[in-house]
Amino acid sequence: MPTATEQAWEHRYEDLHSARITSDEDFHSWLLKWAALEAEIYERGTALTRDFQADTSNEAAKKARRDFLTQRAPQLKERHDHTARMAIELGKAFTIPADWQQVFLYFQVIAEQSRQPSGELEGQADVIAGEITTLFSQQTYELGGEAISAQAVTALSASPDRNKRQAAFLSSRESKKQIAPQVVAKYQASLDLRREIAQRGGEANVHTYMWRLLERFDYTPEQVRQFRSDVRTWLNPLLVEFREKRRELLGVERLRPWDLAIDPFGSRPTPRFSAETDVMRQVTRSLADTLPGLSKQVAALYAGGYLDLAPRPGKAARSYTDYLAHSHKPYVQMSLQPTPTSVQILFHELGHVAQLSGVAPGSPFWHYFPGVEMREFVAQVFELWSLSQLPQFFDFENEHLYKVRFYEQTLSRMSSQCIMDEFQEWFYTTSEEVTRERMEEVWQAISDQYPTGVDRSGLPDSEPLTYLSQQLVRRPLVGIEYALAWGWAFSFIANVEADSTQAFGQLGQALSLGNTRPLPELLRTAGVEFSFSPQQLNRLATTMRRALLSA
């Protein structure tokens, strides 16, 4: 049952639509009232998603989210879109505030894409994304005919016993095979909805529709295609070199998919903590050396229950951060494990907290959300910076060798992100019928262009069913931003190594701007060049190859 505040949302939209605006001052006040309303609505949707992903088996939370998405959200979106069209028209008669110019680029996209309402279709697509999250979160595993937990599979994947690693890999593969028909059916249903949304929005296909909606104003699909080509040229051969080193250290004739989770480099980390609270105490101490106030902000969020880190059955199998916009509270959901990788993921998510917390106080709703590229750049800065902090959390036999492994994983992630981006470009532009067989065929053809040094002979095509991803439907087209952001993050860390105080000071200035400047200017303010150049990838490759040669 909607609260009194929620019931008033429609009336507040009506007040905005009937407002008499005769001056710049009226216009600016009107924009702020709209921003306050959108913050409340966004927080409601976010809070419902937070409750659902905290326990995907909670039927009440699932129903509350589904009801909001299918019953309230479509009407609210129609009013939101009407208000965006009104804002564009008002912007022709009155002065758009200087710090709203960037946001108005987004309003223009909304105004052009919303002539035919599609809120009910978007609500249905969001419900399907939640259903896919549930399928992944409730996967079951077997080993030797006996049920086994996901945590046990993960542990076996890193076992020194190669037979156990292979058994864990095959268990994971079988688990994905079990949900594959349902996931693909939901992909198809979501794609049908997305195609209709794009058509209503006047766009040629879903790819073009989402490209504009994601506010990719500063680069083109052609530049992304060239970037993917440069990754294949500069980084995939380096990944093969890392994988060859892995093969040598493992002492195996051929590197197989079940040989990737074990650490053969010999870093051998031992946790220096025994509880989640120990981790968070050290996290806040580490963050004190970064952005002013971030350490205290993170400590307060943890104390207030906004950092949900404990693993538990039914919790969504993902790590993410979002924003309770009306309350001005970022929150994090993930399952923290006693491993360096998991601690780095925590720092990645706290990078998102830093971005949201760094926006100038009192900023209107949309200013908290620069493009995904900037948000991921900040998150990956903190993930990369955390390499220097890991000795505070773990005792290593050789800290440098962990860095070598991290670089290998980063190269693998960048390659995977490019593969997924190329796959999404096909998925969201093709007019053909998208069947499971066709998806596997296209995925394999794309993957074959990105050598990884792993021998998959004797395994089925598309092994290990890696085209099955929550990302494809939950966040259409998102993914390449992560690969792009790594180059910028490495450049920033070089600045930190030269002068940490100055580097984080520049980052703080960039964050305070929020979504008021184009991406190139935000990066430049942070002390980093906005670049897709192969030279940037080559610099990244040089850093990684140097580490590999000393392993």
C-alpha positions as CSV (number, residue, x, y, z in Angstrom):
1,M,0.0,0.0,0.0
2,P,1.6,3.3,-1.0
3,T,2.3,5.8,1.8
4,A,0.8,9.2,1.9
5,T,4.0,10.7,0.5
6,E,4.0,8.2,-2.4
7,Q,0.3,8.9,-3.1
8,A,1.2,12.6,-3.5
9,W,3.7,12.0,-6.3
10,E,1.2,12.2,-9.1
11,H,-0.2,15.5,-7.6
12,R,3.2,16.9,-7.4
13,Y,3.8,16.1,-11.1
14,E,0.5,17.8,-11.9
15,D,1.7,20.9,-10.0
16,L,4.8,20.9,-12.0
17,H,2.9,20.6,-15.3
18,S,0.5,23.4,-14.4
19,A,3.1,25.7,-12.9
20,R,3.1,29.3,-14.2
21,I,6.7,30.2,-15.0
22,T,7.5,33.7,-16.0
23,S,11.2,34.2,-15.1
24,D,14.6,32.4,-14.9
25,E,14.1,32.3,-11.1
26,D,10.8,30.5,-11.5
27,F,12.4,28.1,-13.9
28,H,15.3,27.3,-11.6
29,S,13.0,26.8,-8.7
30,W,10.8,24.5,-10.8
31,L,13.8,22.4,-11.8
32,L,14.8,21.9,-8.1
33,K,11.2,20.9,-7.2
34,W,11.3,18.3,-9.9
35,A,14.7,17.0,-8.8
36,A,13.4,16.6,-5.2
37,L,10.4,14.5,-6.5
38,E,12.6,12.3,-8.7
39,A,14.9,11.7,-5.7
40,E,12.0,10.3,-3.7
41,I,10.8,8.1,-6.5
42,Y,14.3,6.8,-7.3
43,E,14.8,6.0,-3.6
44,R,11.6,4.0,-3.5
45,G,12.5,1.8,-6.5
46,T,16.1,1.4,-5.2
47,A,14.9,0.4,-1.7
48,L,12.6,-2.2,-3.1
49,T,15.5,-3.6,-5.2
50,R,17.7,-3.6,-2.2
51,D,15.2,-5.6,-0.1
52,F,14.7,-8.1,-3.0
53,Q,18.4,-8.6,-3.7
54,A,19.1,-9.1,0.0
55,D,17.0,-12.3,-0.1
56,T,15.8,-13.3,-3.6
57,S,13.7,-16.1,-1.9
58,N,11.6,-13.5,0.0
59,E,8.3,-13.6,-1.8
60,A,6.9,-10.5,-0.1
61,A,9.9,-8.4,-1.2
62,K,9.7,-9.9,-4.7
63,K,6.0,-9.0,-5.0
64,A,6.5,-5.5,-3.6
65,R,9.2,-4.8,-6.3
66,R,7.1,-6.4,-9.1
67,D,4.0,-4.5,-8.1
68,F,5.9,-1.2,-8.1
69,L,7.5,-1.9,-11.4
70,T,4.3,-2.9,-13.1
71,Q,1.7,-0.8,-11.4
72,R,3.3,2.4,-10.2
73,A,6.5,2.9,-12.3
74,P,4.9,3.0,-15.7
75,Q,2.6,5.9,-14.8
76,L,5.3,7.7,-13.0
77,K,7.7,7.3,-15.9
78,E,5.1,8.8,-18.3
79,R,4.8,11.8,-16.0
80,H,8.6,12.0,-15.8
81,D,9.0,11.9,-19.5
82,H,6.3,14.6,-20.0
83,T,8.2,16.8,-17.5
84,A,11.4,16.3,-19.5
85,R,9.7,17.4,-22.6
86,M,8.3,20.4,-20.7
87,A,11.8,21.2,-19.4
88,I,13.3,21.2,-22.9
89,E,10.6,23.7,-24.1
90,L,11.1,25.9,-21.0
91,G,14.8,25.8,-21.7
92,K,14.1,27.6,-25.0
93,A,12.4,30.5,-23.2
94,F,14.5,30.8,-20.1
95,T,18.1,30.4,-19.1
96,I,19.3,26.9,-18.4
97,P,21.6,27.1,-15.3
98,A,25.2,26.5,-16.2
99,D,25.5,23.5,-14.0
100,W,22.4,21.9,-15.6
101,Q,23.6,22.0,-19.2
102,Q,24.9,18.4,-19.0
103,V,21.7,17.1,-17.5
104,F,19.7,18.8,-20.2
105,L,21.5,16.6,-22.8
106,Y,19.8,13.7,-21.0
107,F,16.5,15.5,-20.9
108,Q,16.7,16.0,-24.7
109,V,17.2,12.3,-25.2
110,I,14.2,11.5,-23.0
111,A,12.1,14.1,-24.8
112,E,12.9,12.6,-28.2
113,Q,12.5,9.0,-27.2
114,S,9.3,9.3,-25.2
115,R,6.8,10.5,-27.7
116,Q,5.1,7.1,-27.5
117,P,4.9,6.0,-23.8
118,S,6.7,2.7,-23.0
119,G,6.8,2.7,-19.2
120,E,4.7,-0.5,-19.0
121,L,7.2,-2.3,-21.2
122,E,10.2,-1.1,-19.2
123,G,8.5,-2.2,-16.0
124,Q,8.1,-5.7,-17.5
125,A,11.7,-5.7,-18.7
126,D,12.8,-4.8,-15.2
127,V,10.7,-7.6,-13.7
128,I,12.4,-10.1,-16.1
129,A,15.8,-8.8,-15.0
130,G,14.8,-9.6,-11.4
131,E,13.7,-13.0,-12.4
132,I,17.1,-13.7,-14.0
133,T,18.8,-12.5,-10.8
134,T,16.7,-15.0,-8.9
135,L,17.7,-17.8,-11.2
136,F,21.4,-17.1,-10.8
137,S,21.1,-16.6,-7.0
138,Q,19.3,-19.9,-6.5
139,Q,21.5,-22.1,-8.5
140,T,22.2,-25.5,-7.0
141,Y,25.3,-27.6,-7.3
142,E,26.1,-31.3,-7.1
143,L,29.4,-33.2,-6.7
144,G,29.4,-37.0,-6.9
145,G,25.7,-37.1,-6.7
146,E,25.6,-35.1,-3.5
147,A,24.4,-31.5,-3.0
148,I,27.2,-29.0,-2.4
149,S,27.1,-25.2,-1.6
150,A,28.3,-22.5,-4.0
151,Q,31.0,-21.6,-1.4
152,A,32.3,-25.2,-1.4
153,V,32.4,-25.1,-5.2
154,T,34.4,-21.9,-5.1
155,A,36.8,-23.4,-2.6
156,L,37.3,-26.6,-4.7
157,S,38.0,-24.4,-7.8
158,A,41.2,-23.2,-6.1
159,S,42.2,-26.7,-4.8
160,P,45.8,-27.9,-5.3
161,D,44.2,-31.1,-6.5
162,R,43.6,-30.8,-10.2
163,N,40.9,-33.5,-10.2
164,K,39.0,-31.6,-7.6
165,R,39.3,-28.4,-9.6
166,Q,38.0,-30.1,-12.7
167,A,35.1,-31.6,-10.7
168,A,34.2,-28.1,-9.4
169,F,34.3,-26.7,-12.9
170,L,32.0,-29.4,-14.2
171,S,29.7,-28.9,-11.3
172,S,29.4,-25.2,-12.1
173,R,28.9,-26.0,-15.8
174,E,26.2,-28.4,-15.0
175,S,24.5,-25.9,-12.7
176,K,24.5,-23.3,-15.5
177,K,23.2,-25.8,-18.0
178,Q,20.2,-26.4,-15.7
179,I,19.1,-22.8,-15.7
180,A,20.1,-22.1,-19.3
181,P,16.7,-22.8,-21.0
182,Q,14.9,-20.5,-18.5
183,V,17.6,-17.7,-18.8
184,V,17.5,-17.8,-22.6
185,A,13.7,-17.7,-22.7
186,K,13.8,-14.6,-20.5
187,Y,16.5,-13.1,-22.7
188,Q,14.2,-13.6,-25.7
189,A,11.2,-12.1,-23.8
190,S,13.3,-9.1,-22.7
191,L,14.6,-8.6,-26.2
192,D,11.1,-8.5,-27.6
193,L,10.2,-5.8,-25.1
194,R,13.4,-3.8,-25.7
195,R,12.8,-3.9,-29.5
196,E,9.3,-2.5,-29.0
197,I,10.6,0.2,-26.6
198,A,13.3,1.3,-29.2
199,Q,10.7,1.4,-31.9
200,R,8.4,3.5,-29.9
201,G,11.4,5.7,-29.1
202,G,12.0,6.3,-32.8
203,E,15.3,4.5,-32.8
204,A,16.6,2.0,-35.4
205,N,17.4,-0.6,-32.8
206,V,18.0,-1.3,-29.1
207,H,21.7,-0.5,-29.4
208,T,21.1,3.0,-30.7
209,Y,18.3,3.6,-28.2
210,M,20.5,2.5,-25.2
211,W,23.6,4.2,-26.5
212,R,21.8,7.6,-26.3
213,L,20.0,6.7,-23.0
214,L,23.3,5.9,-21.4
215,E,24.5,9.4,-22.2
216,R,27.4,8.3,-24.3
217,F,27.8,11.8,-25.7
218,D,31.6,11.9,-25.9
219,Y,32.5,8.9,-28.1
220,T,31.1,6.8,-30.8
221,P,30.4,3.1,-31.6
222,E,33.2,3.3,-34.1
223,Q,35.7,4.4,-31.4
224,V,34.6,1.4,-29.2
225,R,35.0,-1.0,-32.1
226,Q,38.6,0.4,-32.6
227,F,39.2,0.0,-28.9
228,R,38.1,-3.6,-28.9
229,S,40.5,-4.2,-31.9
230,D,43.3,-2.5,-29.9
231,V,42.6,-4.8,-26.9
232,R,42.9,-7.8,-29.2
233,T,46.2,-6.4,-30.6
234,W,47.9,-5.2,-27.4
235,L,46.4,-7.0,-24.4
236,N,45.2,-10.4,-25.5
237,P,48.8,-11.5,-26.5
238,L,49.9,-10.3,-23.1
239,L,47.2,-12.3,-21.5
240,V,48.5,-15.3,-23.3
241,E,51.9,-14.6,-21.9
242,F,50.5,-14.5,-18.4
243,R,48.6,-17.7,-19.0
244,E,51.8,-19.4,-20.3
245,K,53.5,-18.4,-17.0
246,R,50.6,-19.9,-15.1
247,R,50.9,-23.1,-17.1
248,E,54.6,-23.3,-16.4
249,L,54.2,-22.7,-12.6
250,L,51.4,-25.3,-12.4
251,G,53.6,-27.8,-14.3
252,V,50.8,-28.9,-16.7
253,E,51.1,-29.7,-20.3
254,R,47.9,-27.8,-21.3
255,L,46.2,-25.0,-19.4
256,R,42.5,-25.9,-18.9
257,P,39.5,-23.9,-17.7
258,W,39.7,-25.5,-14.3
259,D,43.3,-24.2,-13.9
260,L,42.4,-20.5,-13.6
261,A,41.1,-20.1,-10.0
262,I,44.1,-21.5,-8.3
263,D,47.0,-19.2,-7.4
264,P,50.2,-20.7,-8.9
265,F,52.3,-17.6,-8.4
266,G,53.0,-18.3,-4.7
267,S,51.7,-15.1,-3.0
268,R,49.9,-17.4,-0.4
269,P,47.9,-14.8,1.5
270,T,46.8,-15.4,5.0
271,P,44.1,-13.2,6.5
272,R,45.1,-11.0,9.4
273,F,41.4,-10.6,10.4
274,S,38.9,-13.0,11.8
275,A,35.6,-11.0,11.4
276,E,33.9,-8.6,9.1
277,T,34.3,-5.9,11.8
278,D,38.0,-6.3,11.7
279,V,38.0,-5.7,7.9
280,M,35.9,-2.6,8.2
281,R,38.2,-1.1,10.9
282,Q,41.2,-1.5,8.6
283,V,39.2,-0.2,5.6
284,T,38.4,3.0,7.4
285,R,42.0,3.4,8.5
286,S,43.2,2.9,4.9
287,L,40.6,5.3,3.4
288,A,41.8,8.1,5.7
289,D,44.7,8.6,3.3
290,T,42.4,9.3,0.3
291,L,39.5,11.7,0.1
292,P,38.8,14.0,3.0
293,G,35.8,12.7,5.0
294,L,35.5,9.4,3.1
295,S,36.7,7.3,6.0
296,K,34.2,8.7,8.4
297,Q,31.4,8.5,5.8
298,V,32.1,4.8,5.3
299,A,32.3,4.1,9.0
300,A,28.9,5.8,9.5
301,L,27.3,3.9,6.6
302,Y,28.6,0.6,8.1
303,A,27.3,1.4,11.5
304,G,24.0,2.4,10.0
305,G,23.6,-0.9,8.2
306,Y,24.1,0.5,4.7
307,L,27.0,-1.9,3.9
308,D,25.5,-5.4,3.6
309,L,28.6,-7.6,3.4
310,A,27.6,-10.9,5.0
311,P,27.2,-14.0,2.7
312,R,23.9,-15.8,3.1
313,P,21.6,-18.1,1.1
314,G,19.3,-16.3,-1.3
315,K,21.4,-13.1,-1.5
316,A,21.8,-11.9,-5.0
317,A,25.0,-13.3,-6.6
318,R,26.5,-9.9,-7.4
319,S,28.3,-7.0,-5.8
320,Y,26.8,-3.6,-6.4
321,T,26.3,-0.1,-5.0
322,D,23.3,2.2,-5.4
323,Y,21.9,5.3,-3.8
324,L,19.0,6.1,-1.6
325,A,18.7,9.5,-3.2
326,H,16.2,11.3,-1.0
327,S,18.1,10.2,2.2
328,H,21.5,10.8,0.6
329,K,22.7,7.4,1.6
330,P,24.8,5.2,-0.7
331,Y,24.6,1.5,0.1
332,V,26.6,-1.6,-0.8
333,Q,25.5,-5.2,-1.2
334,M,28.1,-8.0,-1.7
335,S,29.2,-11.2,-0.1
336,L,32.6,-10.6,1.6
337,Q,35.1,-13.5,1.6
338,P,38.5,-13.8,3.3
339,T,40.4,-13.4,0.1
340,P,42.4,-10.5,-1.4
341,T,40.1,-10.4,-4.4
342,S,37.0,-10.0,-2.3
343,V,38.6,-7.2,-0.3
344,Q,39.5,-5.5,-3.5
345,I,35.9,-5.8,-4.7
346,L,34.9,-4.1,-1.4
347,F,37.2,-1.2,-2.2
348,H,35.7,-1.1,-5.7
349,E,32.2,-0.7,-4.3
350,L,33.5,1.9,-1.8
351,G,34.8,3.8,-4.9
352,H,31.2,4.1,-5.9
353,V,30.4,5.3,-2.4
354,A,33.2,7.9,-2.8
355,Q,31.8,9.1,-6.1
356,L,28.3,9.6,-4.7
357,S,29.6,11.1,-1.4
358,G,31.9,13.4,-3.3
359,V,29.3,15.4,-5.2
360,A,28.9,18.9,-3.9
361,P,26.4,19.0,-1.0
362,G,23.0,20.1,-1.8
363,S,23.3,19.2,-5.5
364,P,20.0,18.2,-7.3
365,F,19.2,14.6,-8.0
366,W,20.7,14.1,-11.5
367,H,24.0,15.7,-10.5
368,Y,24.8,12.5,-8.5
369,F,24.9,10.4,-11.6
370,P,27.6,11.2,-14.2
371,G,28.0,8.6,-16.9
372,V,28.8,5.0,-16.1
373,E,32.3,5.7,-17.4
374,M,33.1,8.2,-14.7
375,R,31.5,6.1,-12.0
376,E,33.5,3.0,-13.0
377,F,36.7,5.0,-13.3
378,V,36.4,6.0,-9.6
379,A,35.5,2.5,-8.5
380,Q,38.5,1.0,-10.4
381,V,40.8,3.7,-9.0
382,F,40.0,2.4,-5.5
383,E,40.2,-1.2,-6.5
384,L,43.6,-0.6,-8.1
385,W,44.8,1.6,-5.2
386,S,43.8,-1.2,-2.8
387,L,46.7,-3.3,-4.0
388,S,49.0,-1.1,-1.9
389,Q,46.7,-1.7,1.1
390,L,46.3,-5.5,1.0
391,P,49.3,-6.1,3.3
392,Q,47.2,-4.5,6.1
393,F,44.6,-7.3,5.6
394,F,46.8,-10.3,4.7
395,D,50.2,-11.7,5.3
396,F,51.8,-12.6,1.9
397,E,54.7,-14.8,1.3
398,N,55.3,-12.6,-1.7
399,E,53.1,-9.5,-2.2
400,H,54.5,-8.8,-5.7
401,L,53.3,-12.1,-6.9
402,Y,49.7,-11.3,-5.9
403,K,50.0,-8.2,-8.0
404,V,51.1,-10.4,-11.0
405,R,48.0,-12.5,-10.5
406,F,45.8,-9.4,-10.2
407,Y,47.2,-8.1,-13.5
408,E,46.4,-11.5,-15.1
409,Q,42.8,-11.2,-13.8
410,T,42.5,-7.6,-15.0
411,L,43.6,-8.6,-18.5
412,S,41.1,-11.4,-18.5
413,R,38.3,-9.1,-17.4
414,M,39.1,-6.5,-20.0
415,S,39.1,-9.2,-22.7
416,S,35.8,-10.6,-21.4
417,Q,34.2,-7.1,-21.3
418,C,35.2,-6.6,-24.9
419,I,33.7,-9.9,-25.9
420,M,30.4,-9.1,-24.0
421,D,30.3,-5.7,-25.6
422,E,30.7,-7.1,-29.1
423,F,28.1,-9.7,-28.3
424,Q,25.7,-7.1,-27.0
425,E,26.2,-5.1,-30.2
426,W,25.0,-8.1,-32.2
427,F,22.2,-9.0,-29.8
428,Y,20.8,-5.5,-29.8
429,T,21.1,-4.7,-33.5
430,T,20.2,-8.0,-35.2
431,S,16.7,-8.4,-36.6
432,E,17.0,-12.2,-36.8
433,E,15.4,-14.6,-34.4
434,V,17.7,-15.0,-31.4
435,T,17.8,-18.6,-30.4
436,R,20.0,-20.4,-27.9
437,E,21.9,-22.1,-30.8
438,R,22.4,-18.8,-32.6
439,M,23.6,-17.1,-29.3
440,E,26.2,-19.8,-28.7
441,E,27.3,-19.6,-32.3
442,V,27.8,-15.9,-32.3
443,W,29.4,-15.9,-28.8
444,Q,31.9,-18.6,-30.0
445,A,32.8,-16.7,-33.1
446,I,33.5,-13.5,-31.1
447,S,35.4,-15.3,-28.4
448,D,37.7,-17.0,-30.9
449,Q,39.0,-13.5,-31.8
450,Y,40.3,-12.9,-28.3
451,P,43.0,-15.5,-27.5
452,T,43.3,-16.3,-23.8
453,G,45.9,-19.1,-23.7
454,V,43.3,-21.6,-22.3
455,D,42.9,-25.0,-24.0
456,R,39.2,-25.8,-24.3
457,S,39.5,-28.7,-26.7
458,G,37.1,-31.5,-26.0
459,L,34.6,-29.2,-24.3
460,P,31.3,-28.1,-25.8
461,D,31.0,-24.8,-27.7
462,S,30.6,-21.7,-25.6
463,E,32.1,-23.5,-22.6
464,P,31.5,-22.6,-19.8
465,L,28.3,-21.0,-21.0
466,T,29.7,-17.6,-20.4
467,Y,27.2,-15.9,-22.6
468,L,24.7,-16.5,-19.8
469,S,25.1,-13.3,-17.8
470,Q,22.7,-11.2,-15.7
471,Q,24.3,-8.1,-17.3
472,L,22.9,-8.7,-20.7
473,V,19.3,-8.0,-19.6
474,R,19.8,-6.2,-16.3
475,R,21.9,-3.4,-17.7
476,P,21.7,-3.5,-21.5
477,L,24.9,-2.3,-23.3
478,V,26.7,-1.6,-20.1
479,G,30.1,-3.3,-19.8
480,I,32.6,-1.7,-22.1
481,E,32.8,1.3,-19.7
482,Y,34.7,-1.1,-17.3
483,A,37.3,-1.9,-19.9
484,L,37.7,1.8,-20.9
485,A,38.1,2.8,-17.3
486,W,41.0,0.6,-16.5
487,G,43.4,2.6,-18.7
488,W,42.3,5.8,-16.9
489,A,42.6,4.2,-13.5
490,F,46.2,3.1,-14.2
491,S,47.0,6.6,-15.2
492,F,45.5,8.0,-12.0
493,I,47.5,5.5,-9.8
494,A,50.7,6.7,-11.5
495,N,49.7,10.2,-10.3
496,V,49.1,8.8,-6.8
497,E,52.6,7.3,-6.8
498,A,54.1,10.6,-7.8
499,D,52.0,12.8,-5.3
500,S,49.2,11.1,-3.4
501,T,47.9,14.3,-1.8
502,Q,47.7,16.2,-5.1
503,A,46.2,13.2,-7.0
504,F,43.3,12.6,-4.6
505,G,42.8,16.4,-4.3
506,Q,42.2,16.5,-8.1
507,L,39.9,13.5,-7.8
508,G,37.9,15.3,-5.1
509,Q,37.5,18.3,-7.3
510,A,36.3,16.2,-10.2
511,L,33.8,14.3,-8.0
512,S,32.4,17.6,-6.6
513,L,31.3,18.5,-10.1
514,G,29.0,15.5,-10.3
515,N,27.1,15.3,-13.6
516,T,27.7,19.0,-14.5
517,R,30.5,18.6,-17.0
518,P,31.3,16.3,-20.0
519,L,33.3,13.1,-19.3
520,P,36.6,14.5,-20.9
521,E,36.5,17.5,-18.6
522,L,35.7,15.4,-15.5
523,L,38.7,13.2,-16.2
524,R,41.0,16.1,-17.0
525,T,40.0,17.7,-13.6
526,A,41.0,14.4,-12.0
527,G,44.4,14.6,-13.7
528,V,43.7,12.0,-16.4
529,E,43.6,12.2,-20.1
530,F,40.3,11.1,-21.8
531,S,41.8,8.7,-24.4
532,F,41.0,5.6,-26.3
533,S,44.5,5.5,-27.9
534,P,46.5,2.3,-28.4
535,Q,49.4,4.2,-26.7
536,Q,47.4,4.2,-23.5
537,L,46.8,0.5,-23.7
538,N,50.5,0.0,-24.5
539,R,51.5,1.9,-21.4
540,L,49.2,-0.3,-19.4
541,A,50.7,-3.4,-21.1
542,T,54.2,-2.2,-20.3
543,T,53.4,-1.9,-16.6
544,M,51.9,-5.4,-16.5
545,R,54.7,-7.0,-18.6
546,R,57.3,-5.6,-16.3
547,A,55.6,-7.2,-13.3
548,L,55.3,-10.5,-15.2
549,L,59.0,-10.6,-16.1
550,S,60.0,-10.2,-12.5
551,A,57.7,-13.0,-11.3
